[in-house]
């Protein structure tokens, strides 16, 4: 009988813990996606934030966007990868934010 009561108490407590972790509010406001898709970009890019891209992933993403000879990639204190690359025969500065937005100038 004690085991049955203990099991019931455990199941009940774990149910309350699951409800406590459920959030009804959205994680973002919808205007700033976590990751940019190829069809969209954030007009305020590059966006500051915790960047989880490794240097290799950042370089691959920039190359996939049509840039070549990506060099000097460094993660700055705002969470933006910055470096230089070539596109259309011109060298330019490139930046990749945590959303995947690529900005060149």
C-alpha positions in Angstrom: 0.0 0.0 0.0 2.9 2.4 0.8 4.4 1.7 -2.6 1.2 2.5 -4.3 0.8 5.8 -2.5 4.4 6.7 -3.1 4.0 6.0 -6.8 0.8 8.1 -7.0 2.5 11.0 -5.2 5.5 10.8 -7.6 3.2 10.8 -10.7 1.2 13.7 -9.4 4.3 15.7 -8.5 5.9 15.1 -11.9 2.6 16.3 -13.6 2.8 19.6 -11.7 6.4 20.1 -12.8 5.4 19.6 -16.4 2.7 22.2 -16.1 5.1 24.6 -14.5 7.5 24.4 -17.5 4.8 25.0 -20.1 4.8 28.6 -21.4 1.9 30.2 -23.2 3.8 33.3 -24.3 5.9 33.0 -27.5 9.7 32.9 -27.1 10.0 35.8 -29.6 7.7 38.5 -30.9 7.8 37.0 -34.4 9.6 39.9 -36.0 13.1 38.5 -35.3 13.4 34.8 -36.1 16.0 32.7 -34.4 17.5 31.8 -37.8 17.1 33.5 -41.1 15.8 31.5 -44.0 17.2 31.8 -47.5 14.0 33.7 -48.5 14.2 36.3 -45.7 16.6 38.4 -43.7 16.3 40.8 -40.9 16.5 44.4 -42.1 18.3 45.4 -38.9 21.0 42.8 -39.5 23.6 42.1 -38.2 21.7 41.4 -35.0 23.5 41.2 -31.7 23.1 38.1 -29.7 24.6 34.8 -28.5 26.0 33.2 -31.7 26.1 29.4 -31.7 27.7 29.1 -35.2 31.3 27.7 -35.1 33.9 29.4 -37.3 33.6 26.6 -39.9 29.8 26.8 -39.9 29.9 30.6 -40.3 32.4 30.3 -43.2 30.2 27.6 -44.9 27.1 29.7 -44.6 28.9 32.7 -46.1 30.2 30.6 -49.0 26.7 29.2 -49.6 25.5 32.8 -50.0 27.8 33.2 -53.0 31.0 34.6 -51.4 34.5 33.2 -52.0 37.8 33.4 -50.3 36.3 34.0 -46.8 39.2 34.9 -44.5 39.8 36.5 -41.1 36.6 35.4 -39.5 36.5 36.6 -35.9 33.5 36.5 -33.4 33.2 40.0 -32.0 31.9 40.9 -28.5 28.4 41.4 -29.9 28.1 37.8 -31.2 28.7 38.6 -34.9 31.2 36.8 -37.1 33.1 39.3 -39.1 35.7 38.8 -41.9 36.4 39.5 -45.5 35.3 37.8 -48.7 35.2 38.1 -52.4 32.1 38.5 -54.5 31.8 39.6 -58.1 35.6 40.2 -58.2 35.4 42.7 -55.3 36.8 42.3 -51.8 34.3 43.3 -49.1 33.7 43.0 -45.3 31.1 40.4 -44.4 29.2 39.8 -41.2 27.1 36.8 -40.0 24.8 37.2 -37.0 23.2 34.5 -34.8 20.1 34.5 -37.0 22.1 33.6 -40.1 21.8 37.0 -41.7 24.8 37.9 -43.9 25.6 41.6 -44.4 28.3 42.8 -46.7 29.8 46.2 -47.3 
